[in-house]
Amino acid sequence: MKIDTENYLTAAQVAEELGACKRAVYRAMARATEDGKETFVKIFGRSLLPRNRLDILKAYYFPPYSEAHQAKVKEWGASGGSAKRDNRLRREKTQKST
């Protein structure tokens, strides 16, 4: 089986195309996968992006400080985390034991 390497990109090549780091590429890939859009394919144990799916991945990449990124930051922040709850429970536990 011969694979045309011109039709597939590695994560490093995608990062170079987007002007991002590889971690940002993997985050975009995870967001796309959460929405049910498969971007990367596994070939011989390597994750490769078919060139024709690059536009799909671009839709899930938010460059830092862009308007799209700032909107997502607000969305991500609004979802909150568990730190405040964990701290409250820890305080309540220590107050009961003293």
C-alpha angles and dihedrals in degrees: 000000000000120000119205101228091198090071096053133061130199120226090259091053091048089050089053091049092051096039090238139115122264091252090060089051091053091048091051089048090052092050091050091048090050088056090051097255113130111210108163125052127203114238118175090340095308126112110232131175117223106231091234090062095055091097090056090054092046089059089060097044115092113193112222114270093008118132091251091052093048090051090051092048089057090048093047092046093049090056086065127197140250098257096095092047092047092049092049092050091047091051092048091049093050092046091053093050094052 
